[in-house]
């Protein structure tokens, strides 16, 4: 439906009926890979994340392509949250509670290669947009449903949000200081939503590969709780294989040492020593080479068992110099280390390393020339994917509510 680009998914049409984070993020990844993604929102409020703020980015809203419940010209805002997971999409605003809105949605779904939705389980079917109804008319559809706790059984009726699943899924129980009296802590980003989006995207891509040989699509289901449990990796395996329940340990690793923060003269230094050779190098450069031959510290399992003594010895040596100086020494010796950066410092580091972590997403000349044009969202985090022949692209900024309704409706009508 849109101009073909050089991405690996160019030519594929994705109908994005999802909202908040997990579904929109999965659809955005598909868009970064070249797919034509049409984001379907309800008129008025649109995607919930539009209101997740501050911070907001102020924009002027006007023009007959934009569906706003109140006035045709209004002052509106979009949140940075919304902007983070919705680029490379065309936006339409359709009221699925109406016959006209449902007819448009059905027409889009019948043309789509991929459909992503996170209605409450059963919600899509009530609208005539369930998998069975769509697949009957479009047997090649790869239909991805995302839920909080699954689409059947007792979890189907439960609402699911990242923070809630971090809590009930066990992640918060292993995050925090480890003090018996300390409050459990969530991860500082919606990590369960992000992991779920990545599982969903992987599943969609696998189904598309299978479709290339069978000619048939299929229904994919991904839920937040299952994704969260899968992402516990070694912590989940510890429980399943031993019955021992992992606990929060602050910045320490339950199975590797020293793999933690250690106090230097001015601040903490992060040391990620993952094998005995690296520990020998660490002991050498801090002036305690004898530790590598001590039976308490020579092997990783022994270091884990004698962690307190090991930390005491290392921090005694580290107290002689600032963290930044130790990091320089450690890196020269090939020891994985660093300091705890703020987000700004993290972007600066990636820039210094030549990773180009930021892209500027701008509107096309045609859109920018219209009187109703809004400011560009500006800087966005670049995709971490690198392709030698078919690179990701940044063709469209996150759409304003209903920004492309007229054009998409015209395409669906065959005009």
Helices and strands as residue ranges (DSSP letters): E 13-17, H 22-32, E 36-41, G 48-51, E 56-61, E 74-79, H 80-83, E 89-93, H 99-111, E 114-117, H 123-126, H 131-137, E 142-147, G 153-155, H 162-168, G 171-174, H 191-214, E 218-223, H 224-231, H 233-242, E 259-263, E 268-272, H 276-285, G 289-293, H 300-305, H 307-318, H 323-332, E 337-338, H 343-352, E 358-361, H 365-369, E 378-381, H 405-412
